[in-house]
Amino acid sequence: MTTLPDPSPATVDPPACRRPAAIQLRALTKTYGRGANAICALRGIDLDFHRGELAAVMGPSGSGKSTLLHAAAGLDVPTSGSVRLGDTELAGMSETARTKLRRERIGFVFQSYNLLPALTVGKNVSLPLRLGGARFDRQRVAAVLDQVGLADKARQRAGELSGGQQQRVAIARALVTDPDVVFGDEPTGALDTMTAKQILGLLRQMVDVAGQTVVMVTHDPFAASHADRVVLLADGELAGEMISPSADQIAERMTRLGAWA
């Protein structure tokens, strides 16, 4: 009897992940506008992001990937459905309660860094603590700066750093509250290829060594190839998943999504 080779793990339906979910999305929809002008950005999304996982969300322009990230992170309110962070349901929360939850339990890393250039690195990193009313924790700030390789930059102004260093500061700021999840919106989009590779290695280390959960939206197959799992969206719907794929596998699959097909 001939034994067939195992299919590529990047092209088969992944087995159910046994790790608990950090974020659960159920029947998630998001519609902008009303009536004939309504645009449905998300259509009944059911999806888990697991603890200790680096997940990438990809799709063509207009596929709903940024909308999904904003809903999962509590930045936007879905039209219907459920968003659960651990045991906490975000649906029905007031804006004040969601702001507090984001500040304490969610970290953000953006393409444009969103630092205050006139402040020192240390003060930028400590902003989430200060905004939350916590006292300045010098040891915690020093620890996360050391984690991102900037232990000697705490007193330097953020605006004096290179783009890659500024993104490391942004990552340290995201980590300072010890969040449940770190969300990245094109975290390497403004960086040159060598610096982007270093930042992706840092995100990978955060997951593998520190057990952090990271969810990033990206258009870059190389960036997505660093993820444990790539979630694919097309026209506001889930279009599949890929487990530990290569950049070439991702690029090929992207040509067969939604309007690109």
LOPA-950914 format. One line per field, with one value per residue (C-alpha): residue in one letter; residue number from 1; x, y, z. Coordinates in steps of 0.25 Angstrom, whole numbers. Layout:
N
residuo: A; ... .
num: NUM; ... .
east: X; ... .
north: Y; ... .
up: Z; ... .
REM end
This chain:
261
residuo: M; T; T; L; P; D; P; S; P; A; T; V; D; P; P; A; C; R; R; P; A; A; I; Q; L; R; A; L; T; K; T; Y; G; R; G; A; N; A; I; C; A; L; R; G; I; D; L; D; F; H; R; G; E; L; A; A; V; M; G; P; S; G; S; G; K; S; T; L; L; H; A; A; A; G; L; D; V; P; T; S; G; S; V; R; L; G; D; T; E; L; A; G; M; S; E; T; A; R; T; K; L; R; R; E; R; I; G; F; V; F; Q; S; Y; N; L; L; P; A; L; T; V; G; K; N; V; S; L; P; L; R; L; G; G; A; R; F; D; R; Q; R; V; A; A; V; L; D; Q; V; G; L; A; D; K; A; R; Q; R; A; G; E; L; S; G; G; Q; Q; Q; R; V; A; I; A; R; A; L; V; T; D; P; D; V; V; F; G; D; E; P; T; G; A; L; D; T; M; T; A; K; Q; I; L; G; L; L; R; Q; M; V; D; V; A; G; Q; T; V; V; M; V; T; H; D; P; F; A; A; S; H; A; D; R; V; V; L; L; A; D; G; E; L; A; G; E; M; I; S; P; S; A; D; Q; I; A; E; R; M; T; R; L; G; A; W; A .
num: 1; 2; 3; 4; 5; 6; 7; 8; 9; 10; 11; 12; 13; 14; 15; 16; 17; 18; 19; 20; 21; 22; 23; 24; 25; 26; 27; 28; 29; 30; 31; 32; 33; 34; 35; 36; 37; 38; 39; 40; 41; 42; 43; 44; 45; 46; 47; 48; 49; 50; 51; 52; 53; 54; 55; 56; 57; 58; 59; 60; 61; 62; 63; 64; 65; 66; 67; 68; 69; 70; 71; 72; 73; 74; 75; 76; 77; 78; 79; 80; 81; 82; 83; 84; 85; 86; 87; 88; 89; 90; 91; 92; 93; 94; 95; 96; 97; 98; 99; 100; 101; 102; 103; 104; 105; 106; 107; 108; 109; 110; 111; 112; 113; 114; 115; 116; 117; 118; 119; 120; 121; 122; 123; 124; 125; 126; 127; 128; 129; 130; 131; 132; 133; 134; 135; 136; 137; 138; 139; 140; 141; 142; 143; 144; 145; 146; 147; 148; 149; 150; 151; 152; 153; 154; 155; 156; 157; 158; 159; 160; 161; 162; 163; 164; 165; 166; 167; 168; 169; 170; 171; 172; 173; 174; 175; 176; 177; 178; 179; 180; 181; 182; 183; 184; 185; 186; 187; 188; 189; 190; 191; 192; 193; 194; 195; 196; 197; 198; 199; 200; 201; 202; 203; 204; 205; 206; 207; 208; 209; 210; 211; 212; 213; 214; 215; 216; 217; 218; 219; 220; 221; 222; 223; 224; 225; 226; 227; 228; 229; 230; 231; 232; 233; 234; 235; 236; 237; 238; 239; 240; 241; 242; 243; 244; 245; 246; 247; 248; 249; 250; 251; 252; 253; 254; 255; 256; 257; 258; 259; 260; 261 .
east: 0; 6; 7; 4; 12; 6; 0; 7; 3; 1; -10; -19; -29; -22; -25; -33; -23; -23; -18; -28; -34; -29; -39; -52; -60; -74; -84; -77; -82; -79; -87; -85; -96; -111; -120; -115; -102; -99; -85; -83; -69; -70; -80; -82; -68; -65; -50; -41; -27; -20; -11; 4; 1; 6; -5; -5; -18; -17; -26; -28; -31; -45; -45; -49; -35; -34; -48; -46; -34; -41; -53; -45; -37; -49; -46; -59; -72; -78; -92; -95; -88; -78; -64; -59; -45; -42; -55; -59; -70; -68; -82; -90; -78; -78; -67; -61; -61; -55; -44; -40; -40; -31; -21; -20; -21; -18; -5; -4; 7; 4; 11; 14; 19; 10; 21; 23; 36; 39; 38; 49; 48; 45; 33; 27; 28; 22; 10; 0; 3; 2; -11; -17; -14; -3; 10; 23; 29; 44; 47; 36; 40; 54; 50; 42; 53; 63; 54; 53; 68; 68; 72; 82; 72; 63; 67; 68; 57; 49; 50; 65; 64; 63; 50; 54; 57; 45; 37; 44; 40; 25; 26; 32; 20; 11; 17; 18; 4; 7; -5; -14; -12; -3; -9; 0; -6; 5; 16; 27; 20; 29; 42; 53; 54; 66; 60; 46; 53; 59; 45; 38; 49; 46; 31; 34; 43; 32; 23; 33; 41; 31; 18; 11; -1; 1; -9; -4; -10; -1; 0; 14; 15; 29; 24; 13; 22; 27; 14; 9; -4; -9; -24; -29; -40; -48; -60; -62; -62; -52; -46; -37; -24; -10; -1; 13; 14; 25; 25; 24; 12; 5; 7; 2; -11; -13; -15; -27; -35; -47; -46; -32; -36 .
north: 0; 14; 24; 38; 49; 58; 71; 84; 89; 103; 98; 89; 92; 94; 85; 91; 99; 94; 107; 116; 128; 141; 148; 141; 147; 141; 145; 158; 168; 183; 191; 206; 215; 211; 207; 206; 213; 203; 196; 183; 182; 169; 158; 148; 146; 134; 134; 132; 137; 128; 131; 131; 132; 141; 143; 151; 156; 158; 161; 170; 185; 186; 172; 176; 173; 187; 187; 173; 178; 191; 183; 172; 183; 190; 202; 201; 196; 185; 185; 172; 160; 157; 161; 154; 158; 146; 145; 159; 162; 176; 177; 187; 193; 208; 216; 219; 205; 201; 212; 206; 192; 196; 204; 192; 180; 183; 188; 195; 196; 205; 207; 222; 219; 230; 234; 248; 252; 263; 254; 244; 229; 226; 236; 231; 216; 220; 228; 216; 215; 230; 231; 220; 227; 217; 222; 223; 209; 211; 197; 192; 203; 198; 184; 186; 195; 184; 174; 182; 185; 200; 199; 210; 220; 223; 238; 241; 248; 239; 248; 247; 232; 224; 218; 204; 209; 217; 205; 198; 209; 207; 192; 195; 204; 193; 183; 192; 189; 174; 173; 161; 164; 173; 178; 182; 191; 189; 190; 189; 197; 209; 202; 197; 183; 180; 188; 181; 168; 172; 176; 164; 156; 164; 161; 146; 146; 153; 141; 130; 134; 143; 136; 149; 148; 157; 160; 168; 173; 173; 174; 168; 153; 153; 159; 149; 138; 140; 137; 124; 125; 134; 138; 141; 151; 154; 163; 164; 149; 138; 132; 122; 120; 116; 110; 114; 117; 123; 136; 130; 122; 134; 142; 131; 130; 145; 144; 135; 144; 152; 162; 157; 144 .
up: 0; -4; 7; 3; 8; 19; 13; 16; 30; 24; 14; 23; 33; 46; 58; 70; 78; 93; 99; 105; 97; 101; 91; 87; 75; 73; 62; 61; 51; 48; 38; 35; 30; 28; 18; 3; 7; 18; 17; 24; 29; 37; 34; 46; 50; 60; 64; 76; 78; 88; 100; 96; 81; 71; 61; 48; 41; 26; 15; 3; 5; 10; 15; 29; 36; 43; 47; 53; 61; 66; 70; 77; 84; 89; 81; 73; 77; 68; 62; 68; 73; 85; 88; 101; 107; 116; 124; 122; 112; 105; 99; 107; 114; 115; 108; 121; 125; 111; 113; 126; 121; 109; 118; 128; 120; 105; 99; 85; 75; 63; 50; 53; 68; 74; 84; 90; 84; 94; 106; 110; 106; 121; 122; 109; 114; 127; 121; 122; 137; 139; 131; 139; 152; 156; 163; 154; 155; 151; 152; 143; 133; 133; 132; 119; 113; 116; 109; 96; 97; 101; 115; 113; 106; 117; 119; 104; 97; 88; 76; 76; 73; 60; 55; 59; 73; 74; 71; 82; 91; 86; 89; 103; 106; 101; 111; 123; 129; 126; 117; 113; 98; 90; 77; 66; 54; 43; 53; 43; 32; 34; 35; 26; 23; 33; 44; 42; 43; 56; 61; 57; 64; 77; 75; 73; 86; 94; 90; 91; 104; 112; 107; 102; 93; 80; 69; 58; 45; 33; 18; 18; 15; 21; 34; 35; 33; 47; 53; 58; 51; 39; 39; 25; 23; 10; 8; 23; 25; 30; 17; 25; 33; 31; 41; 42; 27; 19; 12; -2; 3; 9; -4; -13; -4; -4; -19; -17; -7; -10; -21; -24; -28 .
REM end
